[in-house]
Amino acid sequence: MVRINKFLAQCNLGSRRSVEKLILDGKILVNGKVETSLSSQINPDKDIIKYEGKRVNPILESIYLMLNKPKKYLVSTKDDFDRKIVYDLLPDFGTNLFYIGRLDYMSEGLLLLTNDGDFAEKIIHPKYKLQKVYKVKIKGKIADEDIAKLRKGITLNGKKTKPAIVYVNNVKNNTTTLKMTIFEGRKRQIRYMLKSVGSEVLELKRLQIGTVKLNKLPVGMWRMLKPSEVTSLLSISKINTKGN
């Protein structure tokens, strides 16, 4: 027996949280009846589970890949304004790939994608506290007291961010290049953090998630994660959870 949300995540319907919404919204049928209980247990060998009228089954082959997202590509499955999306850069794997976190339209760098909903949840959820490292170019200089504020945490929309690791890498031609590490993933978080201390972001590039680094992967190119990289990400999330 297995919990229904875990089973659905294995069926390539999304992360654990997104499939829980499908259950609560009454969109999942178990043996012909609507199932809305998140604690429901099912037998994958005997029970028939359907979504949108079709029977769903676990995906046997898990895919984990990294993409070096270029600027002016949208992290979305579609766009009403016909802008380019990151899936334009990927082949058809015959399975739904979920992006893990986002990079905004003008940002670039490391983006992870997978068809493993449980894996996606462990990478994206704040409780797992995976570090995300960015190279950020800002206009002008930044004062030491503002760097101190970023390191302590900035209040955004009434909630304080977790302390960031911030270093100045370079000051040149009226710009400053920072290396920033954060441990959560709010929408446009780094841009808003820097805006709150009066700095304008000119360029933003994600270099690393957990122990997985972009390194020299060319812009617009992708590669599969090594098994050791997948194991490392899962190990970090497990250790961090135990530390809560």
Phi, psi and omega in degrees: 000146181217147177297142187296325181292323178294317179300314182294324177297326179285347181267010175071031178262359179134184178290170181302319181293320182289325178286332175298325177294322177299320179295310183296331179278002177073028184262001181248130177252133174242114183053041175086358181243143179294130179246121182240006181265123180289341182269002182298139177252138179233159176254106184301336182278339185242322185281147178254115183250129182234148174225126183054040175081358182245140177290138180248145179223153180299144174277124186282325182259119179270139180243132177226120181218161174243146177232138172269092184293128174280165170296157176063033168237135183269135175273086184196160178278344178199165179215128182292342182257012174062031173281160179291143178241160185297334180291343174295340183267356186245150174285170176276110181272359181074020179207156178283126176257130178260134173281145183256102187077182182228161163232133184289172189307319184266000178267163182221176173111205191292122174229129178261142177225149182202163170253009181261101185298321179295318178298315180302318180298320182290335180274322189270332188289134183303332184293341181274345169053043174286136180286145176231123187252134184230148167258124187231123175257127180241161179282134177072205180252167178234133183286152179301322181292331178286324174297321179298322178296317179297322181291331180275334184117141183245138177278118179238124181052041175082001181231131183281137177286158174292150179306136179256155172263121186227129176226148174270120179269323188198143173234118186201138175050049178061028173226156177234133177255125181249153166248118184238136176239126178237165187234024175210182185215057177291159182300124178051037190301310183295319178300317181288324178299314181289325177298325182293339177253016173085018181252140180257124180281126177261322179216145181218125183223126177274130184255334191202144170231121185059236177262358183273123185247146178293320182051232188257021177298124184297153178300132179086357181257161180225161172207156175289145172290145174288149177308324179294328179289318178297314180299319181296316179298318179292323180294317180297315181297323180292317179296315181296324179293320178296332182281353181288000000 
